[in-house]
């Protein structure tokens, strides 16, 4: 799916989408200095996939034995699985060390869980449902994910033992939630009356359609920080592009890089990680940084620590912020 770097250049274009959504396009390629910006690299074995990292440097994911795992200070703890299940997967961790994910196999029979203080608890499903998965948790302990129900698959918000159906965009039949910030804002995607999925922002009981950039027919929101900045991807028939959405404006990330891409996480400082072409990338204040030691990036915390995978397995990398003497090119 991922290819190679083809063009280096800079330009800033401001476009207007057919749905009146402003779009900025930032064309910038990684510089040699940016490619050497990684400070440290740590192997995370025996984690197979590291899916999230909190501000304390605790990392969650799945072990080589396909069990939910917690990595801390070089030690991996097997979090177990719900009764009757052999496999599990941890997808998110908050600053309090609360962990969420799913137990069992993806699809029918999988169950969302909350792990806290050594105990894994099933979150249940929406009414009429048979499976669920938890994808995100904020520092207030609010959890988001998706569950099937009598009305189809739906995004949910779980709080204090109650799972709430977040519904869909008008005319939609399916929705999924992927992240929630400390303000209680939820992001994900929903199908619509037109069919293709669209990114949404849910807040105070209202699901807002974030639309799509011009030339794109679908969008997916995967992460949101406490500033309300949203990242994800948007697709046309020809390609999938990583995007940042903020205050109604979509910004394309590195459109001059060849190949499909997606932005998967954003921290409180506005640093974004994802993939484009054959590169795992960090976007930071107008600078595109090639994470050369990472084949695929999954998450970033406020300290600039990134988790991902390469040919050797799961890795943790620390990346410094751009500065006046960094030699990296910044476009503003």
N, C-alpha and C positions, 0 to 999 in steps of 0.2 A: 504493500500500500504506500509506503513512504519512499521517496526518491532522493533527489540530490539538490544542492544549491546551484541555481542557474544564473542569477542576476544580482548584482549589487547596485544600489542606487537609493536616492531619497526623493520623496515628493510627498506633499500633504494635500489631499484632495477632499473637498467637502461636497457631498452629494445629497440629493433629496430623494428618498425612497417613494415608491408609488403609494405607500401608506402614510406619507408625510413624516416618516421617521428620519431625522438627519443621520448621515453616515460619514465618518471620517475614515480615510484609508492611509495607513502609515506604512510606506514602503521603505524598509530598512533591512539590510543583511548583517549578519554577525561579522564583526571585525576580528582581526587576529588577536588584539588585546582582549576582546570580550571572550574569545575562545579559551583564554588562559586564566579566566577569572575564578576558577574553582580553588578554594583554599584547602579543603580536606576531603578525603574519600574514605568511607568506612563500610566494610562488608557486613551484611546483616544476617548471614547464615546462622541458623537454618530457616530463616524466613524465605518463602518461595516468592511471595508478592507482598510488598509493603504499600498499603493503601492510604494511610493517613499518619500524620505526625502532629503532636500538640506542642505548646510552647515550652514544655519541660523536656522535650526531646524523646518522649515516649512514642513508640511506633507500633501500629497495629497492621495486621494483614493475615496471611495464611502461611502456615508452615509447609515444609516438604511432605509432611504426613497429611496434608489437606485439612488441617485443623486451625481454628482461629488462634492467633498468636499475638503476644505482647512482647516487644523488644525494649529492654531498658538497660543501659550501661553494660552492653555486651551479653546480656542474658535474655533468652527467649522463654517465656512462660506459655505453656499450652493452656488455653482457656476452656478447653473441653467442648462439649456439644450438649444440646438438649436431649432428654431421655429418648432413647430409641434411634438416635442419629449417630452416624459414624463420621460425618464431615461437618465442618463449620467454617465460617469466613467472617473476619472482623473488618468492617468498612470505615469506621470513624471513631475518633476519641476526642473528648473535650479536655479542658484544662484541669478538671477535677478527676480525671482518670476514668470516667465512665465510658464504656465501649459499647458500640452497637454493631449489628451485622445480621447474618442469617445462619441458621442451622439446618442441615439437610442439603439436598441438591436443589439447584435453581429450578424454578417452576413449581409444578404441583407438589405440595408437601413441604416445601421450605417454610421455615418459621422465623420471623424477626425476633431478635433477642436484645436485651440489655444486660451487660456484664458489669457488676459493681461489687467491690470488696470480696472477690473470690466466688461470687454466686452469679450464675447465668439464669435469667428470667425470660420466659416467653412473653411476647407482647400481644399475642393473639392476632386476629384478623378482623376486618370489617364484617358486618352482618352478611351471612351467606357465603363467606369466603373460605378457601381451603389452603391458601398460601399467603405469605407476606415476607417482605424484606425491609430492613432498616438501613438507610443510606447516610444519614447525617444526624448530628446531635450538637446542640449549642451548650454554652456554659450554664444555662438555666436548667438543663436536663430535658429540654423539649426535643423530641425525636421526630424525624420525617422519613418517609419511605413510600412503599406502595404495597397494596394488598388487592387481591381479587375480592369481589363482592357480588351480591345479587344483581348489581347493575353493571358489572364488568370490572376491569382493573382500574383502581383509583389511587391517587396520591393521598397520603394520610399525614396527620399531625397527632402524635401521641404525647399526652401530658398527664401526669398524676393518675396513671392507670386507665385513662380514657383515650380511645383511638377515634379521631374525627375524620370523616370523609371530606376532602377539600374540593370535591367535584371536578368539573372539567370546564374548559372554555366553551362558549355557546355552540351547541351542535356536536360536541365531541363525545367519543365513546370510551376514551382511555386517557389516563393521566398518570404521571410518575413524578415524585418529588425527590430531589437529590441533596439539597443542602438547606440549612437554616442558620441565620445569624442570631446574635444576642438580642436583637430588636424584635425577633419573632417573624422576620421576613423569610418566606420560603420560595425557593426557585425549583423549576423543573420544566417539563413539557407536557402539552396536552394536544390531542387531536382536536380538530375544529369541524364545523359544518362543511368546509371545503376539503377536508380529508387530512392533508399533511400536518405533522406535529408543529406546534409553535411554542417558543419559550414563554413561560409565565412567571410572574412575580405575585405571590399571594401574601396579603397583609390584612389583618383585621377583618377576616371573613370574605374578602374580595379577591378574586383571581383576575389579574391584569394581563392582557395579551401584549407581549413585548414586540410583536410583529416580526418582520424580517427585513434585512437590508435589500436594496434594489438588486434585481436579478437573482434573488434567492427565493425558494418556495417553502423552505422549512427552517426551523431554528430549535436549538435545545439549550437550556440554561443548566449548567452543572455545578456552579459554586457561586456564593455571595459572601462578601465580607461585611463588617459592621458599618462601613461607609455606604453600603447599598450598591457597590459596584458588582456587576454580574459578568461572569465569563461562561463561554460554551462554544458552540459551533453553529454554523449556518450553511446550508447546502443548496446547490443548484443541480441541474442534471449532469454537469461536468465535473464538479469538485465540491469538497467540503472544506470550509475555512474557519480558523479560530477567530473569535470575536470578543471584544469587551463592550458591555452596555453600561452606560452611566447617564442618568438624568435625561433619558429619552434619546440619547445619541449612541449609535453603533459605531465602533472603531474596528476596522479590519487589522489584524495583527500579521505583519510580514507577508503581504500578498505577493511580493516578488519572489518569494521562495516557492519552488516548484513542489507539487504534490499535495495531497489532502492533509488536513490538520485539525486540531482541536485544542482549546484551552480548557484545562481540567480543574485548576484551583487558583485562588487569589487570596493573599494574606492581608492583614490589616494595614500594611504599608503600600498596598497596591501592586506588589510584585506578583506576576502571573507565570504559571508553568503550564506546559503542554507540549504538543508535537506538531511539526510541520515538515513535510517531505521526509527525509531520512534523519531529521534532527530532533533531539529533545531540546526545548528552548525555554529560556527565562526572559520574560519581557519586563523591563524595569525602567520607568521614567524615560521612555523613548529609546532605550537601548535594547537591542536584541542580542541575547547571550546564548551561544551554542554550548550546551552542557555536554561536552565531548565524551565524558566518562559515563553518561547515562543514555541508554538506548530508548527508554520510555520513562517519562516523569509522571508521578501520580499526585503528589501533594507538596505544599510548602508551608512552613510556619512563619511567624513574625520575626524570627531570628535569621531568616534566609536559609534555613536548612531544607533541603529537597530530598524526597525519597523517590526511588524509581528502580528500574532493573536494567542490566546490561547483559552481555554474553556470559558473565561470570555469576550472575544471580542478582539478588536484591542489594541495593546500595543506598547509603546516606551520604549526601554531599553538602558542603557548606560553601555558599557563594557570597563574596563581598559586594557591597553596594557600589555603584558607579561613583566616581569622584572626579574632581578637576584634573588629577594627575593620572587617571586610569588609562588614558589613551583610547577610551571607547567613544564611539561617535553617538551623540544624542541628538534626536530630532524633536523639536518642540513646536 
